[in-house]
Amino acid sequence: MKVWKKARFTKKDKEIDMISRAYLNYVYRDGPINDIIRKYHIQPNDILKLNQYTADRIAGLVLLYLAQDKKRLSDIVLKYKSDQLLVLDIIPEIEGYVEK
């Protein structure tokens, strides 16, 4: 029988830390989250909770990706693939340098 478990890793990997922080900034910085924070007067400790939760989740995905654990990544997709969150059509957005 398969049991869904959360795992926490206490050993810090600086590469995963750096990648997770960079992705968190990529997702949130200069986006609509800043407007939402100002509009609803969200407190700094609540922002910290949201950022920490998101960074920890990103770090877990990065860890599985670097370990090439396709099975566990697939398990996450299968568990969370529902359309519960309100999202319109998803259009991939990539930022970065492109060689011309």
C-alpha positions as a printed NumPy array, in Angstrom:
array([[  0.   ,   0.   ,   0.   ],
       [  1.263,   3.444,  -0.929],
       [  1.278,   6.014,   1.856],
       [  1.64 ,   9.727,   1.142],
       [  4.243,  11.266,   3.429],
       [  5.831,  14.656,   3.72 ],
       [  9.565,  14.71 ,   4.172],
       [ 11.67 ,  17.511,   5.638],
       [ 15.385,  17.661,   5.032],
       [ 17.437,  19.459,   7.633],
       [ 20.779,  19.306,   5.848],
       [ 21.103,  22.506,   3.849],
       [ 22.311,  22.251,   0.286],
       [ 23.44 ,  25.719,  -0.809],
       [ 22.69 ,  24.985,  -4.458],
       [ 19.092,  24.008,  -3.722],
       [ 18.775,  26.999,  -1.381],
       [ 20.013,  29.4  ,  -4.06 ],
       [ 17.856,  27.883,  -6.803],
       [ 14.742,  27.959,  -4.598],
       [ 15.282,  31.585,  -3.597],
       [ 15.858,  32.554,  -7.227],
       [ 12.692,  30.755,  -8.376],
       [ 10.691,  32.328,  -5.533],
       [ 11.867,  35.771,  -6.641],
       [ 11.118,  34.864, -10.267],
       [  7.559,  33.852,  -9.379],
       [  6.687,  36.689,  -6.975],
       [  8.87 ,  39.728,  -7.58 ],
       [  7.346,  42.462,  -9.72 ],
       [  4.133,  40.477, -10.083],
       [  0.563,  40.962,  -8.921],
       [  1.414,  39.634,  -5.445],
       [  2.852,  43.064,  -4.56 ],
       [ -0.425,  44.753,  -5.505],
       [ -2.352,  42.231,  -3.415],
       [ -0.074,  42.809,  -0.414],
       [ -0.63 ,  46.566,  -0.602],
       [ -4.365,  46.355,  -1.324],
       [ -5.151,  44.025,   1.582],
       [ -2.492,  45.333,   3.984],
       [ -0.969,  41.892,   4.457],
       [  1.397,  41.842,   7.409],
       [  5.121,  41.105,   6.966],
       [  4.917,  37.935,   9.104],
       [  2.15 ,  36.571,   6.835],
       [  4.226,  37.392,   3.759],
       [  7.143,  35.552,   5.373],
       [  4.916,  32.496,   5.976],
       [  3.75 ,  32.488,   2.365],
       [  7.274,  32.956,   1.011],
       [  8.68 ,  30.243,   3.303],
       [  5.97 ,  27.763,   2.361],
       [  6.473,  28.425,  -1.349],
       [ 10.28 ,  28.295,  -1.127],
       [ 10.137,  24.995,   0.801],
       [  7.844,  23.492,  -1.842],
       [ 10.08 ,  24.737,  -4.663],
       [ 13.124,  23.307,  -2.862],
       [ 11.421,  19.926,  -2.657],
       [ 10.719,  19.94 ,  -6.397],
       [ 14.283,  21.045,  -7.16 ],
       [ 15.638,  18.29 ,  -4.919],
       [ 13.556,  15.651,  -6.692],
       [ 14.522,  17.057, -10.099],
       [ 18.239,  17.029,  -9.29 ],
       [ 17.899,  13.471,  -7.947],
       [ 16.085,  12.587, -11.193],
       [ 13.291,  11.065,  -9.123],
       [ 10.656,  11.028, -11.867],
       [  8.451,   8.658,  -9.901],
       [  8.021,  11.027,  -6.947],
       [  7.583,  14.033,  -9.258],
       [  4.895,  12.094, -11.088],
       [  3.229,  11.214,  -7.771],
       [  2.99 ,  14.926,  -6.964],
       [  1.402,  15.653, -10.34 ],
       [ -1.108,  12.84 ,  -9.887],
       [ -2.061,  14.018,  -6.384],
       [ -2.41 ,  17.724,  -7.22 ],
       [ -3.643,  17.737, -10.817],
       [ -7.196,  18.82 ,  -9.981],
       [ -8.668,  22.07 , -11.219],
       [ -9.605,  23.312,  -7.734],
       [ -7.598,  26.532,  -8.002],
       [ -9.012,  29.231, -10.21 ],
       [ -6.632,  29.593, -13.134],
       [ -7.395,  30.567, -16.706],
       [ -5.471,  29.164, -19.656],
       [ -1.864,  28.599, -18.652],
       [  0.649,  30.249, -20.936],
       [  4.278,  29.369, -20.154],
       [  6.321,  32.448, -19.395],
       [ 10.088,  32.363, -19.505],
       [ 12.377,  35.238, -18.688],
       [ 16.032,  35.361, -19.531],
       [ 18.598,  36.072, -22.159],
       [ 18.09 ,  34.736, -25.642],
       [ 21.01 ,  34.643, -28.032],
       [ 20.114,  36.279, -31.344]])
